[in-house]
Amino acid sequence: MYYRAGCHLCEQLIAELSQLQQALQETIDFDFELIDIDQDAALRKRYDVDVPVVALNDEVLCYHFFDADTVRQALNHG
C-alpha cells in the first residue's frame, strides 16, 4: 500500500485493510507492505495526489478509498 504520513485517508485505509486481513486469515493468508511515497521521488511523482493506493503485483486495485470486493477478488485470483 502506498501512503503518505499524516494522511487521514491513508490511516483509514490501513485500518480497513488490516480488518480485511484479520477477517480472511483462515482462508487467505496475506501480508501488506506500507510504502511511504515521500521517501522516493519517483513514487511521490507517480502517486502524489492519489494516495492511498492499494496495489498487488504492480496492479492498482484502488485509489483514495478501500474497495474490499476488488481486493478480495484480486487476492483470490492471485
C-alpha positions in Angstrom: 0.0 0.0 0.0 1.3 3.4 -1.0 0.7 6.1 1.6 1.8 9.4 3.0 2.4 10.1 6.7 -0.3 12.3 8.2 -2.9 11.4 5.5 -6.2 10.7 7.2 -7.5 8.7 4.1 -4.3 6.6 4.3 -4.8 5.9 8.0 -8.4 4.9 7.4 -7.4 2.6 4.5 -4.7 1.0 6.6 -7.3 0.2 9.3 -9.7 -1.3 6.7 -7.0 -3.4 5.1 -6.0 -4.7 8.5 -9.6 -5.6 9.2 -9.8 -7.5 5.9 -6.6 -9.3 6.7 -8.0 -10.4 10.1 -11.3 -11.5 8.5 -9.6 -13.6 5.8 -6.8 -15.0 7.9 -8.4 -18.5 7.9 -8.9 -18.7 4.2 -6.3 -16.3 2.6 -3.0 -15.5 4.4 -1.7 -12.2 3.1 0.6 -9.5 4.3 0.8 -6.0 3.1 3.7 -3.5 3.0 3.3 0.2 3.7 5.4 2.3 1.3 5.7 6.0 2.1 5.7 7.8 -1.2 7.5 10.8 0.3 10.6 8.6 0.8 11.0 8.1 -3.0 10.9 10.9 -5.5 9.6 8.7 -8.3 6.8 7.3 -6.2 5.9 10.8 -5.0 5.6 12.0 -8.6 3.6 8.9 -9.6 1.1 8.9 -6.6 1.3 12.4 -5.2 -2.4 13.2 -5.2 -3.6 9.6 -5.5 -2.7 8.2 -2.1 -3.7 6.0 -0.6 -3.2 3.3 -3.2 -3.5 -0.4 -2.8 -1.6 -2.5 -5.4 -1.0 -6.1 -5.9 1.9 -7.2 -8.1 2.1 -3.6 -9.5 -1.6 -3.6 -10.4 -3.5 -0.8 -8.7 -6.6 -2.2 -7.0 -7.9 1.1 -5.5 -7.1 4.7 -5.0 -8.3 7.0 -2.2 -10.9 4.7 -0.8 -10.8 1.0 0.1 -12.7 -1.4 -2.3 -12.9 -4.6 -0.2 -14.6 -6.5 -3.0 -11.8 -5.7 -5.6 -9.1 -6.5 -3.1 -10.7 -9.8 -2.1 -11.2 -10.8 -5.7 -7.5 -10.0 -6.5 -6.3 -12.0 -3.5 -8.4 -15.0 -4.6 -7.0 -14.9 -8.1 -3.6 -14.1 -7.4 
